[in-house]
Structure formats: structure tokens, C-alpha cells
């Protein structure tokens, strides 16, 4: 049975691909993904709570009782909003000069999509994802010098990312589920600076638990 509301906690690694173009629009090679930490807490709700709807005598309840197919479709759709902590890191070398980026972002996420029962307590969820993030700490190591990325407009601007995720969950008890998911996102509008443009493309693998009310 799909729960109408649940709190979810997840943690896992994130691999971030840095796509950098210089001021002339030429892609810069040599940057490689580096592992970082991803932590998220969110609240998930069903779009149409059929159990709550049936318990009420209202025009809305009468309408959906007369449209069972629509009711079924809407009861599969879920949305979630939450807060997260995200490390978006990268390493590389250009012309034998090594460098690394270590960053810490905090932000929010919003998800929407169907959650489909598969077999004996297993569910599959496919979601579109929208994320907003702000840098709180970060540095670039270039050769033997560190640079504060909070002073770099390519990093310190508020970032909007969009993408998708696939989640598989298993019922552990009546109110507890365990889940694993893969999320792929990319910046939607990276700022153009005098030195170029940087697009961030994190790939996150996480596991967690969901507690239902």
C-alpha cells in the first residue's frame, strides 16, 4: 500500500563532471570527476490521497469516485521537497599543471513523478528533479596554491539544476521502507564570466530510509 506522506533521509557519493568553456567558447579538456558526499532530507506526498478522500463527503470525493481511472493515475503520482548538502568536486591537469576543485553546496530539491508497485513490497519511482544550490565553501588547488572559490563568479552564484532520478524501494515494515536511487542533474543556466562558462553535471548514488505517517 502506498503511504500518503513520508519523511526520507538519504546519503551517498556524487561524481561531478565539470564542463568548462573559455571566453572564446572552446571546451577545455583535462577535467575529471572526483567523488564527493551527498546528503538529503525530504518529505514525499502522494498527489491524490485516496484514503483521505474517501473519508470525506465532498464534491471532490464524489467527482473522483465517478472517475476511477483518473483517480488511479493521480494516486500513483508523488511529489517531494527537501534540503540537501552536496560536494561537487573535480580534479585534472592541463599542460602538466595539476589542479583540483573542492566545493560544499547547500540547497533544496523538488521531485515529481510516478511511484509504481512492482512485486511484493517493491516499488519503482521515476521522477523529474529540480535543484537550487548555493556555495558555502570551496577552494581550487592550482600547482601549490589555493584559491577561494567564494570569490569566483563561476561558483558563488546561485545555481539551478534540472534532471531526473530512478529510485527502487522495498517495504521493511508497515511504516518503514529502504530505498536506493540514481540521480542525474545538470546546471540549467550557468553564468557567462570574463574567463568563460562552467556547467556542473553531478551524478549521485544514494541509499536511505523512508518513514511514513
Buried (B, 14 or more C-beta within 10 A) or exposed (E): EBBBBBBBBBEBEBBBBBBBBEEEEEEBEBBEBBEBEBBBBBBBBBBBBBEEBEEEEEEEBEEBEEEEEEBEEBBBBBBBBBEBBBBBBBBBEEEEEEBBBBBBBBBBBBBBBBBEEEEEEEBBBEBEBBBBBEBEEBBBBBEEEEBEBEEBEBBBBEBBBBBBBBBBBBBEEEEEBEBBBBBBBBBEEBBBBEEBBBBBBBBBBBEBBBBBE
